[in-house]
Amino acid sequence: MITLEDRKNAVLQAMAAEDIDRLIIASSGRHMIDECDAVAHIAGFLCLGPSIVILTSDGRATLIATPAHDAERMATGLSGATCIPVKDLAVELRCCWGQSQAAQRVALVGIDSLPYRLAAQILEISYGATYFDRAFYAATAAKTAGEIENARRAAEIAERGWERLQQVAWPGMRECDLGIELNLYMRSQGANDSFLMLNTGPRSPGVMPSSQRCLQKGDLILSELSPSCGGQFVQICRTAYLGKPGDELTTRYDLLCNALGDGLAAVRPGTTLSAICDAIDQRVQAAGFGEYSRPPHLRRRGHGLGCGSTAPGDVAFDDNGTSVTEDMVFVVHPNQFLPGPGYLMCGDTVRVTASGAEVLSRNLAKLGIIDV
Amino acid sequence: MQVLDKALVLGPYDWDPLLVPLAEFEARLAAVRSVLADHGANALLVHGDTFDHGALTYLTGFTPKLGPALAFVPLEGDLRICFSGGGAMAESARKLTWVADVRALRDIASDIATEMSQWTRGRLALGVWDTMAMPYHVHCAIRTAVSSRGSTINLQPDLDRLRRRKSPVEQGVIKRLSGVLAAAVGRFRSELTQGSGTRSAALAAEREAYRLGAQDAVVLASRRNGGEPLPFDNSSDPRLECVLASVAARFAGYWAEAYIAAPSSGALAVRSEAALAAAIAKVRPGICVRELLDVADAALHPYQRNSAQTGIGTGMGLALCEAPELSLENTVLQAGDVCSLKIDAVNATADATGARVMTSAMLIVQATGAAVLYASGP
């Protein structure tokens, strides 16, 4: 498994290939499950505010982060890196830019995510700089050993969250209150954040953020439990039923569980994302529900997990042929709408190993039955 | 207070007309449209996203949960909100706002282009109400969409002035919120007193806030005795002798915060409380931040304010930091301002457990002085 130093070296090689002398790697300080955070990715630091890492071709890394009072937290996993807490990022960058850098070739990563006034200032300071996002992330798709360990811990927390959901969900409670309880619980277990989509109803068109709707007997509870540890998100997709499920629901859910198994079995180094998607689709199509496996009913069958990098991207039938490689981590989820019960959730996070895949959950998705 | 924003908020965000009635939004919309007319704008585009949406919430009540959202506001007629997340979420998205027309955002540039065609056939003057944090790619998409048809007018300064003066409805919500905040702080203190680690105490405080109806709650706390209040990055749960903390809660869209030291005793704490009280006693419309700092410093003597603290706090409302800008010494308070006044005091000669104290108060600036909603005394 790689380290942050290995990742930095991969970026340096990519820089050398393009004759880049200096790379400005930026983060807005917002950390999302499905968006890349370039500073978290290169330095292993979750910044509170807009921040940058300046990486020079000789391997020196400087983290300049806001706000200034975050000095105590500021740390990178890069040996020899300098950390500078500042109040004003653009002012500090202007100070340290200097005329000697005028002749250097400069590139940028993550600028589009910055507040636009700050982005404009950095673009002005680094006049002539080119965008380097694609090369940056292409060189660094594998998770580090630390990120994988965080992912394993987060997966364990996600499963405990799922157990908790089945213990506390009850008719009369609001969706948002159930979501709050699960969020607090997963954080009490060690998660630093959680992206939890949870909604309920007898038949839903899809999963969505919680509302104030009250749970009722006969509801399906759709949940996307996505805690993060150290900034590394994982995701498990689960469905529970409040009451005794009928045969149609049970049969439909078994179909998705089997499709999940097919998808996970397809994961190995060299497999394309479209092939993983296809493995799931075949099972669903064979059952006669192929129509529901395409837009507008379905967008993707899985995705990468931030907050650093979201490689390999979406597990989708129309992907550009991206192949998975060792130590990529992503979620495979056959979640979809099926006639009868409506939208159902079923998915688990996987790490690509040298010869196949490690599923991070101890127990794969199974229909939860809450006896009310 | 700067926090590690949550990836997805979970609390009760459905629009409650009992808390913020439709008439309140209609009055706001009328005032906004008056500003548009003054600037010759055909329409207004309001941007908000998961982390930053004060303007959008002010006008529509909507809280974006999964990415950017845009409100399109013509000079006359119905508003439209486009949200991130897909059409299947439209039903739940509609519950968040009084606006009837709520639909999924397809693409920022193309959705703006579609709206523009309905506003005017001639050159378009599009007012934009964003925040300081609008991402660069969103800004570029807006400019690209408008460039062929006209130009944008940055109306943020003029429209933010409307947000600054809190209406009676807003003040009522913030008063209720202050009770939630007080309960959360009380819970945090009692947990620490009973021997809990800071992380456990923080989670208990957040749970208490949610129990009382908060939409969101955030606690930052020291990692070492007397250390800076910081987010909890991991599962570490230290038991400390001296904790500095900031506690924030959100209710009906509005934020309140408190800075505390636990325990809060000793000469430095007494002086800090006196400094805060002196500043509060001076609050009235027309007073500037420099004058508040002067009386605070005098009452704090022989101790000093932390050199890292600029100004005396922050304005609060639909964002954790908004007008009035209390970090600037020449800012003048106005009636209707809602503020969090903060004293961050240090004793240069003390050890870590007694070297620093934080204290704060939430207040509304009224004609006769400050109406204190919450003060973080011991």
Interface residues (C-beta under 8 A of the other chain):
Chain A: S28 R30 H31 M32 I33 L46 L48 G49 P67 A68 H69 D70 A71 E72 R73 I111 D112 S113 L114 P115 Y116 R117 A119 A120 R174 C176 D177 G179 I180 N183 L184 R187 S188 Q189 G190 N192 D193 S194 F195 L196 M197 N199 S204 P205 G206 M208 P209 S210 S211 Q212 S226 S228 C229 G230 F233 P296 R299 Y343
Chain B: Q2 V3 L4 D5 K6 A7 L8 V9 L10 G11 P12 Y13 D14 T50 F51 K65 L66 G85 G86 G87 A88 M89 E91 S92 K95 M132 A133 M134 P135 Y136 H137 V138 H139 C140 S200 L203 E206 R207 Y210 R223 G227 E228 L230 P231 F232 D233 N234 S235 A308
